[in-house]
Amino acid sequence: MIYSLVGYYSLILGLIIGLSLFYFSYKNFNNSNVLDTKILSFTFLQLFFVVISFLCLIFSFVISDFSNVTVFNNSHTTKPLFYKISGTWGNHEGSLLLWLLVLTLFIFIFLLRTKNQPVKYKILTLVFQQIIIVGFFLFLIKTSNPFNYIFPIPTEGLGLNPILQDPALAIHPPILYLGYVGSSIIFSSVLAATSLKIISTSWASHIKKWILISWIFLTLGILLGSIWAYYELGWGGFWFWDPVENVSLMPWLALTTLLHCILVLEKKSILTSWVIILSIATFTLSMCGTFLVRSGILNSVHTFANDPERGLFILIFLFILIFLSILIFFFFHKDNDRKSYSFFWLSKETSILINNWFMMYFLSVVLIGTVYPIFLDVISSEKISVGPPFYHKLIIPFLIPFLLIMAIGPKLKWIKSQLEDKIYLISFLIISILLAFLVLKNFNQNILINTILISSALYLFFITLRDFFVKKYKNISQNIAHFGFSLLILSILFNNIFASEIITNLKVGETFENSKTKIVFESVDQKKEKNYNAIIANFSISNLNGEEDRFSPELRIYNQPVIATSEADIKTTLMSDKFIVINLVQNQDFFNVRYQVKPFMLWIWLSVILISFAGIVSFYKKDYEK
């Protein structure tokens, strides 16, 4: 109980300090030659109190303090220590406290690390960031207090959702939030720079690091979530266009577009309007995601809460932030780069602008597919589900020119370019088309659309691979990112085209056999762990070549809460994943068995890691690369 009291009053003190920072910022703004040391001290103090509050919640989970409502609802004495700690942010209240922790940490680091920028800019950035921070303080204290008291004190808790008791998901939220909350600093910074009319190449160089940090963490956070869903939910794939998956993808698309724009602005004073709009859009989409998940509007395995009051608070807060952003954009931003719209048709600027349009189109498709069912439900009470076919049909045709421009664009020069002596561009295109055609013909696949898709991805793959040998260290981070993206698209295409699946019902001792695969259900074992009991099914699976694999998927029955989950058994090799999952058929004595072979699954994860690594490399550019 003492931890809950300390944690709660730490939040109150953090809120008071946030309000005090508005006063100190106002005083310092009119005398802005030097940043007032009180501002830095109070920012640190605010961070300190949020850290104390967060640690108190962790300790409450570790000692199973069931006088705390959050601990009671999301923990149990039989839970392993690791999941007690990760349970801190595996719920609505705790995850929002983690948001607040990252918000205060980022603004403190921003003030410490920002040099050679006007003091007024630092103060205004702090003010806009504190508006967000104070909003989150009020949200936590008013509607989502993680330190509410329960009496009489229960002797046992309700436990954490079993599917959240997983190592990948334990580290997925903190990393994802670093990406989400990183966009808040970009948002605050761009509003401050727009208000002071100091958006320039030097400002772009300064804010680019924060964009990169946010982009890297968001990419890795999405990757971890995708890996978790793949093996924990038993879906058998890496992406299912689940609404909450889309909620994380949308800010990533906006942030990726912003990253390309800021790289242009760093070299030339153009695309300033794009930079401002994308900075606002990225943070807005992050907040929209928070609203959709926290309000209970979205129905997904990822959602935390179902509380209209919470959703209404975030909706009002989001509206205020968007309204403030629009006011600043229209009243303070003077578009001095009208000439930037008359780019020569064959130039690096044009290629980046075209790719921006493609990215915004992809973002629009995902946004409409996610939000439209919600509006339809509100307007007509008609419920529909927008699934993968919708996204595939609208995105895939536009992915082809996007990949081609992505391959050719970096080869162009600024202002005006020529494609003379670029014979290799045409040669690689011909080779890519022939190679894609031969691969698909050999496997008797749909030739036309798949040939065009694979050849465009191969084209980007070959072009970027050549650059590693020809240009060596020049634009190394760009080459790694584009190479990783081409590898990602190729892996996804091969994964979808060449995947196979068997779904059947089997009793112990029975065999399923077709022309390619033989599945033998050998036996069933039982296992008892600290927080669950498991039924383990033993399978022997062989293919045409006589290769035999043994699998042991599980059905787990958790003790608190009492929930049954399916645990897939996956055999991973360099070329493919073999994936098997079982489910009990109600009132029957057989199991539903789903066996899949998923080619190039490992390469999907490796390619995303490679893309993230490219962002890290950008921090360590040598002078000869710039």
KOLPAMI-881229 format. One record per residue: x, y, z of N, C-alpha, C in turn. Coordinates in steps of 0.1 Angstrom, whole numbers, plus 5000, padded with zeros to 4 digits. Layout:
N
XYZXYZXYZ ...
//
This chain:
626
500849885000500050005000500950135000 502050125007502950245008503450284994 503650184985504150204972503150284964 501850244966500750304958500650454963 500750484975500650624980501850704975 503050654975504250724970504050744955 503650644948503450654934502450754930 501350754937500250854933500650994936 501251024948501651154951502851204942 503651114937504651144928504051194915 502951134911502251184899501751324901 501151354913500651484916501751584916 502851554922504051644922504551664907 504551564899505051574885504151674878 502751664880501851754874502051894878 502251914891502552054896503752114890 504852034889506052074883505852114868 505052034861504652064847504052194845 503052224854502452354854503452474857 504352444867505352544870506252574859 506552474850507452494839506852584829 505552594828504952704819505352844824 505252854837505652994843507053024840 507952934843509452954841509752974826 509052904818509252924803508853064799 507753104804507253244801508253354805 508753334818509753424823510953424815 511453304811512753294804512653334789 511353324784511253354769511553494766 511153594774511453734772512853774775 513553684781514953714784515753584780 515853564767516153434762517653424756 518553494762519953474758520553344763 520153304775520553184781519353104787 519452974786518352894791518452894806 517352924813517352934828517652794833 518552784843518952654849517752594856 516752684861515652634868514752544859 514752574846513952504836514552354835 515852344834516452214833516352144846 516452204857516352144870514952094872 513952174869512552124871512152014861 512752024849512451914839513051784845 514251784850514751664856513951624868 513451714876512651684888511351614884 510751664873509551604868509851454864 510951434856511351304852511551214864 512251274875512551194887511251144893 510251234894508951194901508251084893 508251094880507650994871508350864872 509650864873510450744875510050674888 510050764899509650704912508250644911 507350704905505950654903505950524896 506750514885506850394877507450274885 508550314893509150204901508250154912 507450244917506450204928505450104922 505050134910504150034903504749904901 506049904897506749784895506949704908 507249774919507449704932506049654936 505049724934503649674938503349544931 503749524918503649404911504549294916 505749334919506749234923506349164936 505849244946505449194959503949154960 503349154948501849114947501049194957 501149324956500349414965498949424959 498049334964496649334958495749444964 496249534972495549644976495449744965 496349734955496349814943495449744932 494449824928493549764918494249724905 495149794900495949754888496649624890 497249604901497949484904496949364906 495849394913494849294914494249244901 494049334892493449304879494449234869 495749254872496649204862497849124867 497649064879498748984884498248874893 499148784897498748664905500048614912 499948554923501148514931501948404923 501248324915501948214908502648264895 502548384892503148434880504648444882 505448404872506948414873507348564874 508448594881508848734884508948814871 509448754860509648834848508248884843 507248804844505948844840505248934850 505648934862505149024872505649164868 506949174865507549304861506849354848 506849264838506349304825504849334826 504149274836502749304838502449454841 503549524846503449664849502949744837 503449714825502949784813502049704804 501649584809500849494801499349524804 499049644808497649684810497449834807 496249874807495950014803496650124811 496550114825497050214833498550214833 499150094834500650084834501250134821 500650104810501150134797501150294795 500150354800500050504800501050564809 501350504820502450554829503750544822 503950434814505150414806505250524796 504150554789504050664779504650794786 504050824798504450944805505950944808 506450834812507850824816508750854803 508350804792509150824780509050974775 507851034777507651174773508551264781 508651244794509451324803510951304801 511251174798512651144795513151204783 512351204772512751264759512951414760 512051484767512151624767513351664775 513751594786514951614794516151594785 516251484778517351464769517451564758 516351604753516251704743516951834747 516551884759517152004765518651994768 519051874772520451854775521251844762 520751784752521551754740521451854729 520451944729520252044719521252164720 522052174710523052274711522952354697 523552474697523552554685522152584680 521252584689519852624685519352734694 518552824689518152944697517452894710 517652974720517052944733515552954732 514953044725513553054723512952934717 513752874708513252744702513152634712 514252624721514252524731513052544741 512852664745511752694754510352664748 510152704736508852674729508652524727 509752454724509652304723509252244736 509852294747509452254761507952274764 507552394760506152434763505152344755 505452314742504552224735504552084740 505752044744505951904750505251894764 505252004771504652004784503052004783 502552064772501152054770500751904769 501551834761501251684760501451614773 502551644780502851584793501751604803 501351734805500251774814498951704811 498651694798497451624793497551474797 498651414796498851274801498751254816 499351354823499151354838497751354842 496951444836495551464839494751334835 495151274823494451154819494651044829 495951024833496250924843495550944856 495651064861495051094875493551084875 492951134864491451154864490751024860 491250954849490550834844491250704845 492550704847493350584846494450574856 494050604869494950604880495550464882 496850444881497350304883497550274898 497150364907497350344921496050354929 494950314923493650314930493750204941 493050224952493050134964491850044964 491949924968490849834969490749774984 489549774989489349725003488049655004 487949545010489049475017490049415007 491249395012492349355003492249214999 492149184986492049034982493348964985 493148834987494348744989495048704976 494248714965494848674952494348764941 495148774931494748864920494148784908 493648854898492948794887493848744877 495148784877496148734868496248814855 497348794847497548854834497048764823 496548824813496148754801497248664796 497048534795498148434792498948474779 498148524769498848544756499848664758 499648744769500648854771501848804779 501748684784502848634792503848564783 504648654776505548614766506748704765 507948654764509148744764509148854754 508748814741508648914730507749024733 506548994739505549094742505949174754 506749114763507149194775508049314771 508849294760509749404756509149484744 508049434738507449494727506849634730 506049654741505449784743506549894746 507549864755508449974758509150024745 509549934736510249974724509350044715 508149994713507150054705506850204710 506750214723506450344729507550444727 508750394726509950484723509750544709 509250464700508950514687507750604687 506650574693505450654694505850794700 506450784712506650904720507750984714 508650924707509651004699509051094690 507851064684507151154675506651274682 506451264695506051384703507051494703 508351454704509451554704509551614690 509351534679509351594666508151694664 507051654669505851734669506051874676 506551864688506751984696507852074690 508852004684509952084678509552154666 508752084657508352144645507352264647 506552254658505652364661506452484666 507452454674508352564679509052624668 509652544659510452604647509552674638 508252634636507352704627506952834633 506652834646506252954653507353064652 508653024653509753114652510253134638 509753064629510153074614511653044613 512052934619513452894618513652754612 512652714604512852584597513852604586 514952534587516052554578516852424577 517952434569518852314568519552274581 519952374589520552344602519552284612 518352334612517252274620516952134616 516952114603516751974597517851884602 519051924602520151834607519951804621 519451904629519251884643518151784646 517051804639515851724643515951584636 516751564626516851444619517251324629 518051354639518451254648517251204656 516351294660515251254667514251174659 514151214646513351134636513850994635 515250984634515850854632515650764645 515750824656515550744669514150694669 513250784667511850744667511550634657 512050644645511850554634512450414637 513650414642514350284645513550214656 513150284667512450214677511050164673 510350244664509050214659509150084650 510150084642510349974633510649844641 511549854651511849734659510649694668 509849794672508649764680507649684672 507349734660506449664651506949524648 508249504646508849374643508649274654 508849324667508649234678507149194680 506249294677504849264678504449154667 505049174655504749074645505248934648 506448924653507048794657506248734668 505748814678504948764688503648704683 502948784674501648734669501848614660 503048594654503348484645503348354653 504048354664504248224671503248204683 502748324688501948314700500448294697 499948374687498548364684498148254675 499148184669498848074661498148104648 498348234643497848274631498548214619 499848184621500648124611501148224600 501148354603501748454594502348564602 502848664594503548774600502748904601 501648904593500849024593499448994588 498449034595497049004592496149124591 496749244590495949364589494949374600 495349324612494549344624494449494626 493349554631493249694633494349754642 494849684652495849744661497249734654 497349634645498649624637498649754628 497549784622497449894613497750024621 497250034633497450154641498950184643 499750084644501250104645501850124632 501250074621501850084608501650224602 500550294605500250424600501250534604 501650544617502650644620504050604614 504250474612505550434606505650484592 504550464584504550514570504750664570 504050744579504250884579505650924583 506250854593507550874598508650844587 508450744580509350704569509350814558 508150864555508050974545508751094550 508551124563509151244569510651234569 511151114572512651094572513251124558 512551084548513051114534513051264531 511951334536511751474534512851554542 513151504554514051584562515451564556 515751454550517051434543517251534532 516151564525516151664514516351804520 515551834530515551964537516951994543 517651894547518951904552519951954542 519651924529520551974518520052094511 518752104510518152224503516952274510 516752404510515552454517514252444509 513852314507512652284500511852184508 510652154504509752064511509452094525 509552224529509252264543507852234547 506852254538505452234541505252084544 505851994535505751854537506251814551 507451874555508051834568507151874579 506551994579505652034590504451944590 503751924579502551844578502851694583 503951634578504251504582504551484596 505251584602505551584616504351584625 503351674621502151674628501351544626 501351494614500551374610501051254618 502351244619502951124626502551124640 502651234647502251234661500751214663 499951284654498451264654498051124652 498751054643498450914641498750824653 499850864660500250794672499150814683 498650934684497650964694496350904690 496050894677494750834672494850684675 495950624674496150484677495850464692 496350554700496150544715494650554718 493950654711492550674713491750544709 492050484697491350374692491550254701 492750234706493050114715492450134728 492550254734492150274748490650294750 489950334739488550354740487650234739 488350124734487549994733486749994720 486950094711486350094698486749984689 488049954689488649844681488449714689 488149614682487949484688489149394683 490149374692491349304688491949244700 492849144698493549074709494449174716 494849284709495849374715495249484724 493849504723493349614730493349594745 493449714752493649704767492249744774 491549834769490449894777489149904769 488049904776486749934770486050034779 486450154778485950264787485650384779 484450424775484150534767484650664773 484750674787485150804793486650824790 487450724790488850734786488950774771 488150714763488250744749487850884746 486850934753486351074751487451174756 488151144767489251234771490351244761 490751124755491851134745491351204733 490051184729489551244717489551394718 489151444730489151594732490551644732 491451574739492851614740493451614726 493151514718493651504704493151614696 491851644697491351764690491951894693 492251914706492952034710494352044703 495151934704496451934698496451954683 495451894676495351914661494952054658 493952104665493552244663494752344665 495452324676496652404678497652394667 497952274662498852254651498452324638 497152314635496652374623496752524624 496452584635496552734637497952774635 498952704641500352744640500752734625 500352624619500752604605500252714596 499052754597498452854588498852994591 499053024604499353164608500853194608 501653094610503153124611503953064600 503452964592504252914582504052984569 505153044564505053114551505853034541 505052984531505752894521506552974511 507852964514508853044505509352954494 508952834493509552744483508552704473 507752804468506852774457507552714445 508752774443509552724432509952574432 509852524445510152374446509152284440 507952344436506952264430507152254415 508152324409508452324395509752244393 509852124400511052044398511151994384 512451984379512651914366512151774367 511551714357510851584358511851474361 513051484357514051384360515051434370 514751434382515651474393515451404406 516351414415516251344428515051394435 514851534434513651594441512351534437 512251514424510951464418510751324422 511751244422511651104426511151094441 511751174450511351174464509951224465 509551324458508151374459507151264454 507451194443506651094438506450974448 507650944454507550834464506750884477 506851014480505951064491504551044488 504151074475502751054471502350904473 503250814469502950674470502750634485 503650684493503550654508502250704514 501850824509500650884514499450804509 499550754497498450664492498350534501 499450474503499450354512498950384526 499350494531498850544544497250564544 496750624533495350644532494550514531 495150414524494450284522494350224536 495450224544495450164557494450234566 494450374565493650454574492150424571 491750424558490350404554489950264559 490750164556490450024559490250004574 490950084582490850064597489750144603 489450264598488550354603487150344597 487050304585485750294578484750204585 485150084589484150004597483650064609 484450144616483950214628482850314625 483150404614482150504610480850434605 480950324598479850254593478950204604 479650154614478950094626478150204634 478850324635478250444642477050494634 477150504620476150564612474950464610 475250344607474150254603474050124611 474850114622474849994631475149864623 475749884611476149764603477549734606 477849614609479249574612479849504600 481049554596481749484585483249464590 483849364584485349344587486149364574 487049454575487949474563489249394565 489349294556490449194557491549214547 492549124547493649124538493349154523 492249094517491949114503491849264499 491249334508491049484506492349554504 493249524514494549594513495449544502 495449414499496249354488495849414475 494549424472494049464459494349614457 494349694468494549834466496049874467 496849794474498249834476499249774465 498949644462499949564454500149634440 499149674433499349744420500249864420 500149944431500950064433502350034439 502449914444503749874449504849864438 504349824426505249804415505949924411 505250034407505950164403506750224415 506250204427506950244439508350184440 508450054438509749984439510650034428 510150054416510950094404511550234407 510650324412511150464414512150464426 511950374436512850354447514250314442 514250234431515550184426516250294418 515450364410516050464401516350594407 515450634417515550774423516950804428 517550714437518850754442519950774432 519750724420520750734409520650874402 519650944405519451074399520151184406 520451294400521151414406520051514410 520551604419519651714423519451814411 518351884412517951984402517651924389 518651874382518351814368519351694366 518751594360519551474358519451414344 520351334341520351264328520451114331 519851034323520050884324521050834314 521950914309522950874300523950774307 524450684300525450584306524850514317 523550484317522950404327522350274321 523250214313522750094306522449984316 523249984327522949884337521549884343 520950004343519550014348518649924339 518749934326517949864317518349714317 519649684318520049544319519549474331 519649544342519049474354517549454354 516849544347515449534346515049404337 515849394326515549274318515949144325 517049144332517449024340516448994351 515949094357514949074368513649014363 513149064351511949014345512148864341 513248834334513548694330513648604342 514348644352514548564364513248534371 512348634373511048624379510148524371 510248544358509448454349509848314350 511148284350511648144351511348084364 511448154375511148104388509648064389 508748154385507348124386506848014376 507448014364507147904355507547774360 508647764366509147644372508247584383 507647674390506747634401505247634397 504947664384503547664380502647764387 503147884389502447984396501848084386 500848164391500248274383501348364377 501448364364502648424358502548574358 501548634353501548784349501848874361 500848884371501048974382502148944391 502448814393503548774402504848804395 504948784382506148814375506548964376 505549054374505749194375506149234389 505449174399505749204413507149164417 507549044414508848984418509949054410 509749084397510749144389511049294394 510049364399510249494404511049494417 510749394426511449374438512849334435 513049234426514449194422515249304416 514549394409515249514403515849594414 515049634424515549714435516649634442 516549504444517549414450518849424443 518849404430520049404422520749544421 519949654420520449784419521149824432 520549794444521149824457522349734460 522249614455523449524457524649564449 524449614437525449674429526149784436 525349874442525849994449526849964460 526649844467527549814477529049794472 529049744460530449714454530949834446 530049914439530550024431530750144439 529850184448529950304455530550284469 530650164473531250124486530650194498 531350294503530850364515529950484513 529750514500528950634497527450594500 526750684507525350654510525050514516 525950474525525850334529524550304537 524150404545522850374553521650364543 521650454533520550444523520550314516 521750264512521950144505521450024513 521850024526521449914535519949914537 519350034539517850044541517149994528 517550044516516850004504517049854501 518249804504518549664501517649584511 517549624524516749554533515249554529 514849664524513449674519513149584507 514049574498513949484487513849344491 514749314501514749174507513449144514 512949244521511649224528510549194518 510449274507509349254497509449124490 510749084487510948954480510548844490 510948854502510648744512509148734514 508448844515506948844516506348784504 506748814492506148764480506348614479 507648564481507948424481507148354492 507048414503506348354515504848334511 504248434505502848414501502548324489 503448324479503248254467503548104469 504548064477505047934478504647864491 503847934499503447874512502447754510 502447664519501447554518500847534531 499547474532498847454544498047334544 498047264555497147144557496347164569 495047154568494147164580493347034581 493446964592492746834593492346814608 491446714610491146674623491646534625 492446514636493046384639492846334653 492746204655492746144669494146094671 494446064683495746004687495945874679 497045854672497245724665496945734651 496145844646495745854632496845914624 496645894611497645954601496846024590 497446144586496946214574498046204564 497646184551498646174540498046224528 498846314521498446354507499746334498 499646384486500746354477502146414481 502146504490503446564494503846544509 502846524518503146524532502446414539 503046364549502446254558502546304572 501446314579501346354593500846244602 501746204611501346094621501146154635 499946144640499646184654500046074664 501246084669501845964677501245954691 501246064699500946044713500546184719 500146174732499846294739500446284753 501146394757501746394771501146514778 501446514791500946624800502146684808 502046814810503146884818502446984827 503046994839502547094849503647194852 503347324850504247434853503647514864 504347614868503947704880502647764877 502347814865501147894863500247834852 500547714847499647654837499947504837 498947434831499047284828499047274813 499847184807499947174793499647034788 498947024777498746904769499646914757 500546814756501546824745501246714735 501046754723500746654712502046624704 502346504702503546464695503246414681 503846484671503646454657504946414650 504846324640505946294631505446334617 506246424611505746474598506946454588 506646384577507646354566507146404553 508046434544507746484530508146384520 508046424507508346334496509746284496 510646374501512146334501512446244512 511446204520511746114532512246184544 512346324543512846394555511746394566 512146364578511146354589511446454600 510446524604510546624616509546584626 509946604639509146584650508646714656 507346724659506746844665506046814677 506046914686505246894699504547024703 503447064695502647174699501947154712 501547264718500947244732499547314732 498747264741497547334746497747374760 497747494764498047534778496747584784 496547534796495447584805496047664816 495947794816496447874826495547874839 496147884851495347884863494748014867 495348124863494748254867495148364857 494248404849492848354848492848224840 491748144842491648014835491248034821 492348024813492248044798493047944791 492547884780493347784772493947864760 495147834758495847894746496547784738 496747804726497447714717498947764715 499847684717501247714716501847644703 502147714693502647654681504047594683 504447494675505747444675506347474661 507447544660507947594648509447544646 509647484635511047444631511547544620 512547624624513047734616514347694609 514347704596515647694588515847814580 517047824573517347944566516347964554 515747854549514847864537513347864541 513047804552511547804555511247774569 510047794573509547764587508447654585 508547554593507547454594506747474607 505447494606504647554617503447464619 503247414632502147334635501447384648 500147384647499347434659498147344660 497747314673496547224675495547304683 494247254682493147314690492247194693 491647194705490647094708489347134701 488647024696487347044690486347014701 485447114704484547094716483646974715 483546904726482746784727483146674718 484346674713484946564705486246514710 486646394706487846334711489046344701 488846434692490046464682490446604683 491646634677492246764676492146824662 491946954662492047024649493547054647 494147014636495647024634495847114622 496647224623496947304612498547304610 498947254598500347244595500647334583 501647424584502047514574503547504571 503847524558505247544554505347684549 506147774556506247914552507647944548 507847954534509247984529509648124533 510948134535511648264537511148344549 510548274559510048344570511148414578 512248344580513348404587513848534580 513848534567514348654560513448774561 512148754564511248864567511748944580 512048864590512548924603513948984600 514848914593516248964591516249094583 515349104573515249224565514849344573 513849324582513449444590514549484600 515249384605516449424614517449494605 517649454593518649524584518149664581 516849684579516349824577516549914590 516349854601516549924614518049954616 518849864612520349884613520849994605 520150014593520550124584520350264591 519250264599519050394607520150414617 520550304624521650324634522950364627 523250314615524450344607524450494604 523250554602523150694598523750784609 523750734622524250814633525750824632 526350734625527850724625528450754611 527750834604528350874591529650944592 530550914583531850974583531751104575 532751194576532651314569532651294553 533351194548533351174534532051124529 531151084537529751034533528851144532 529051254539528051364540528151454528 
//
